[in-house]
């Protein structure tokens, strides 16, 4: 009977610790799009306990993402502030991040902020042909909803966004690229 009570307490403590760590990690926002948490954007892949220590795993939106170091540091700081001084943040490159991992809540937050959320990521098998033409996307104006938009720059304020302008209301807006 004592073993069962001790085991139950240990499981409860582990469950509570993991819930606190997940809640802390879920508060961290993307430094380039602060309306999104790392959960919303799909970068936070896992929060676990290993040998009593919190271990989180994040995946960059693309290799070379300049915000990755800030995400890692912010996540580490948030976990430390939540009482996990020895928490570890691991970066995993596989599976590769896809814009399909952005949650519905994240997509709504982007739209509310005037940023066009990505559509479905393209599905490819085999080699990807190199083309110098702009990528065709299904994009709508974030102000009036018109599909009559034009690409003004393949690269916006960050490499993961493109710039568009509505031909109807003339509103310029950002679009998160489908990856």
C-alpha positions in Angstrom: 0.0 0.0 0.0 2.8 2.4 0.8 4.5 1.8 -2.5 1.3 2.6 -4.3 0.9 5.9 -2.4 4.5 6.9 -3.1 4.2 5.9 -6.7 0.9 7.9 -7.0 2.5 10.9 -5.4 5.5 10.7 -7.8 3.3 10.5 -10.8 1.2 13.4 -9.6 4.3 15.5 -8.9 5.6 14.6 -12.4 2.3 15.5 -14.0 2.1 18.8 -12.1 5.7 19.7 -13.0 5.1 18.9 -16.7 1.9 20.9 -16.7 3.7 24.0 -15.2 6.6 23.6 -17.7 4.2 23.4 -20.6 2.3 26.4 -19.4 5.5 28.4 -19.1 6.7 27.3 -22.5 3.3 28.2 -24.0 3.7 31.8 -22.9 6.7 32.5 -25.1 5.9 34.6 -28.2 7.6 34.7 -31.6 10.0 37.7 -31.6 9.1 38.6 -35.2 5.3 38.1 -34.9 4.5 38.7 -31.2 0.8 38.1 -31.7 1.8 34.4 -32.0 3.2 32.1 -29.3 5.7 29.4 -30.2 2.8 27.0 -29.8 0.6 29.0 -32.2 3.3 29.1 -34.9 4.1 25.4 -34.4 7.8 25.9 -33.4 7.4 24.4 -29.9 7.4 20.7 -30.7 7.7 19.0 -27.2 8.0 19.6 -23.5 9.1 16.6 -21.5 10.8 15.5 -18.3 14.1 13.7 -18.6 15.7 12.5 -15.4 13.6 15.1 -13.5 14.8 18.0 -15.8 12.5 19.9 -18.2 13.6 19.4 -21.8 11.9 21.4 -24.6 12.3 20.9 -28.3 11.8 23.6 -30.9 12.0 23.5 -34.7 13.0 26.5 -36.8 10.6 27.8 -39.4 13.5 27.5 -41.9 17.3 26.9 -41.5 19.0 30.2 -40.9 16.0 31.8 -39.2 17.5 34.8 -37.4 14.8 34.7 -34.7 15.7 31.2 -33.6 18.4 32.3 -31.0 15.9 34.7 -29.5 13.2 32.1 -29.3 15.6 29.7 -27.6 16.7 32.4 -25.1 13.2 33.6 -24.4 12.0 30.0 -23.8 15.0 29.3 -21.5 14.3 32.5 -19.5 10.6 31.8 -19.2 11.3 28.2 -17.9 13.9 29.6 -15.4 11.4 32.2 -14.2 8.8 29.4 -13.7 11.2 27.5 -11.4 13.1 25.3 -13.8 16.7 26.6 -13.6 18.2 23.5 -15.3 15.7 23.4 -18.2 17.2 22.5 -21.6 16.1 23.8 -25.0 16.9 21.5 -27.9 16.7 22.4 -31.5 15.4 19.7 -33.9 15.6 20.1 -37.7 13.5 17.0 -38.4 10.8 16.8 -39.2 11.2 20.1 -41.1 8.8 22.8 -40.0 5.8 23.5 -42.3 3.4 26.4 -42.2 0.7 23.8 -41.8 1.8 23.6 -38.2 0.4 27.1 -37.5 -2.6 26.5 -35.3 -6.1 27.8 -36.2 -5.7 30.2 -33.3 -2.4 31.4 -34.8 -4.0 31.9 -38.2 -6.7 34.0 -36.7 -4.2 36.1 -34.7 -2.3 36.8 -37.9 -5.4 37.9 -39.7 -6.5 40.1 -36.8 -3.0 41.7 -36.9 -3.4 42.4 -40.7 -1.1 39.7 -41.8 -2.4 37.2 -44.4 -2.0 33.7 -43.0 -0.6 31.0 -45.2 -2.6 28.6 -47.2 -1.9 24.9 -47.3 1.8 24.1 -47.9 2.6 22.6 -51.2 3.0 18.8 -51.3 6.0 17.6 -53.2 7.7 14.3 -53.9 11.1 13.9 -55.5 13.2 16.8 -56.8 11.9 20.3 -56.7 12.3 22.2 -59.9 14.1 25.5 -59.7 12.1 28.4 -61.1 12.8 32.1 -61.1 9.1 33.1 -61.4 7.2 34.3 -58.3 5.3 31.6 -56.4 1.6 31.6 -57.1 -0.4 31.8 -53.9 -4.0 32.1 -53.0 -3.9 35.4 -51.1 -6.7 37.8 -50.1 -6.5 41.4 -48.8 -6.5 41.5 -45.1 -8.6 44.7 -45.1 -11.3 44.1 -47.7 -11.0 40.4 -48.5 -10.4 40.9 -52.2 -8.4 38.3 -54.1 -7.4 41.0 -56.6 -3.9 41.5 -55.1 -0.4 41.8 -56.5 2.9 40.7 -55.2 5.1 43.7 -54.5 8.1 41.8 -52.9 8.8 38.1 -52.4 10.6 39.1 -49.2 8.9 41.2 -46.5 10.3 42.4 -43.2 11.3 38.8 -42.6 12.2 36.1 -45.1 9.2 34.0 -44.2 6.8 36.7 -45.3 6.0 38.3 -48.8 4.6 41.7 -49.4 1.3 42.2 -51.3 -0.9 45.1 -52.3 -4.6 45.0 -52.8 -5.6 46.4 -56.2 -9.1 47.2 -54.9 -8.5 49.2 -51.7 -4.7 49.7 -52.3 -3.9 48.3 -48.8 -0.3 46.9 -48.6 0.0 43.8 -46.4 2.3 41.0 -45.4 1.6 37.3 -46.2 3.2 34.4 -44.3 4.6 32.1 -47.0 3.5 28.5 -47.4 6.4 26.3 -46.6 
